[in-house]
Amino acid sequence: MKKKMIIPALAATLIGGAVVGNSVFSTAFASNNAPTTTQAEEQKDDENIAELQAKAKLSLDEAQVIALNKVAGTVKESELEDEDGVVVYGFEIQTASGDVNDVKVNAINGDIVKIENDANDDENDGEENDDNIAELQAKAKLTVDEAQAIALKEVAGTVNKSELEDEDGVVVYGFEIQTTNGVQDVKIDAATGKVVKVEADNEAEGQEGNE
């Protein structure tokens, strides 16, 4: 009789332990597979960019032509963005005199939304940045258009942003390209045209590419 009483109790304990174990495992599994804050932010950024692109009627190249017709110079950086509820392409253009202007072009109708001299920002920081950019431009052998063509051959999509920058001592054009699978950062050597890096925004490490 005692054995009959002990066995059911032991079975209940084992079953209870299994239930608890499964519960803990399920909680840990759900926790490990939950998206991190960084991944959630990146996904939101991708969705925002896709939404802006859906509203834009002009391509980046078309808007850039309009911007350069208004302010002659060299495009240092470009980006598709929201300007007070209006979808615009923003261009940072350096003129022959060394001045840097921010030009906003309406991405739907091509109107010039804003032209602003960067001198309105911190003058010391502006002068230092201008010197750095001028130094990078002196080393660059390719234009932004030539580098962009190479980048789009490597990764097909739409350019959201471009920038001339220093990548570990190498002068590169960086392109943020929206693809059907997300956003890719592509770095092109500004002197040789070699693909330096292709990196997904949601990955820690990029893939090395060759032209």
N, C-alpha and C positions, 0 to 999 in steps of 0.2 A: 504493500500500500504506500509505503513511504517513497519507493522508487517511482511509483506512478505519479505521485505529487511532485517529485523533483524534476522529472523529465519535462512535463509541460512548462514548468517555471523556467527551466534552462532554455527551452525552445523559444519562449516568449522573449527572453533576454537577447538571444541571438537575432531574432527577427527585429526586435527593437533596435539593436545595434546596426543591423543592415539598413534599416530605415534612416537612422541618423546619419550613417555613412553616406548613403545615397544623397541625402539632403545637403550634407557638407560638400560632396563632390559636385553636385549641381550648382551650388552657390559659387564655388571656386571656378567652375567652367564658365558660368555666366559672367563672372568678374573678369576672367582672362580674355574673354571675347568681346567685352564692352569696348566701344571706341574711346580712344583717349581724347583729352581736351584738344590737343594739337590737331589730331585727325579730324575732329568735328569742325574746328575752325577752318581747316584747309578745304573741307568739303563745302562749307558755307561760302568760302571765297570763290570756289569753282562755280558754284551755283549762281553767285552774284555776277560773275564775269559772263557766264552763259546767258544770263538774263539781259545784260547790257548788249551783248552781241546780237541777241534776237531783235533788239530795238534799233540797232544801228543800220542805216541804209547805205552809208558810205564805207568803203574799205579804208584801212590804215593808209595805204598809198595815196588814195584819192584825197583824203583829208590832209595828208602831209604836203601835197602839191598846193593846196589852198593856203596852208599855213606859210609855206615858203614864198608864195606869191605876195603875201602880206608882209612878212618879215624875212628878208633875205639873210641866209647864213647857213650854219651847219646844225643839223638836228643831233642833239646830245642824248635826248631821252624822249620816249613817247609812251603814252598809256591811254587805254580806254577807261573812262571813269564817269562818275555821276557828279555833275556840277550843279548843286542846288536844284535837283530834280530833273536836270537836262542831261541826256547822254552825250558826252563830248569826247573827242580825242584831245589829249593834252600834249603839247610839244614844248620841249625846252630847247630853244634855238640860240646858238651863239653867233653873233654878228661879226663882221670883219673888224670892228672896233674893239671887240672883246666883250661887249655887253651881252648879257644873257637875258632872253625874254621868254616868258611863259605864254604860249598861244593856245587858246582853247577853240576848237572847231566843232560846231554842232554836228554830231554823227548822223543826223537825219536829213538836214537840209543844206549843210555846208556853210552855214553862217558863222562868222567870227563872233564868238561869244565874249572873249576877253583877251586882251593883250596886256601883260603886266611885266614890268622890269624887275628882275630878281634883286635889284638894288634896294627894293622896298623891304627886303629881309635884312638880316644881320650883315652889314657891309664887310666886316672882317672875314666872316665865314664865307661870304660870297666871293671875295677876292681870292681866298685860299683855294676854294673849289674851282674857280676859273683857271687858276694857275695849274692845278692838277689835271684838269680836263685838257687844257692847251698842251700840256706835256704828253698826255695820252694820244691826242690827235696827231701830234708830231711824229709819233712812233707808228701810228696806224698806216698801213699801205692800202687797205681796202676801204671803200665807202660803206656806209650803213646799208645801202641798197644791195651792194654786192654780197656783203656778209649775210644779209637776210635771205637772199636767194639760196645761198649754201645751206642755211639753217632749215629752210622749208623743204629742201631736197632730202635732208636728213630726217626731219619730222614734219609730216604734212599736217597743216592746220591753219589757224588764224593767229597772227601776231597780236598779242595784247599789249606788250611793252618791250621796248628795246633800250639798251644802255651801253655806253662805252665805259669799260671799267678795267681795273687791275685784278687779275686772277692769279694769285700766288706768283707775282712778278712778271706775268705775261699779260700784255694788253689784249683784251678780248671784247667782242661785242656780245652782250648777253641778251637773249631773246626769250620772252615768256610766251609760249605757244599753246593755244587752246586746241586740244584734239578731241576726238570723240570719246577718248578714254580718260580725259582729265587734262591737267596743265603740265607741260614739260618745259624745263629750263634748258636752253641750248646755248653753249658758249662756243664762239668762233674766234680763232686766233686772228687778230686784226692785221697781222703782218703777212701770214702765210695762207690764211683761209682754211686751215685745218680745223676739224671739229675737235674741240678740246674736251667737252663734256656734254653729256645728255643726262639730265636728272629729273625724275618725277618729283613734283612738289611734296608728295606724301612719303617719300623714301629718304632715308638718312644718307645713302651713298648713291652716286650717279654711275652711269655706265660710260666707260671711255669709248669714244668713237673715232674712226679714221675716215678721212675724206676719200 
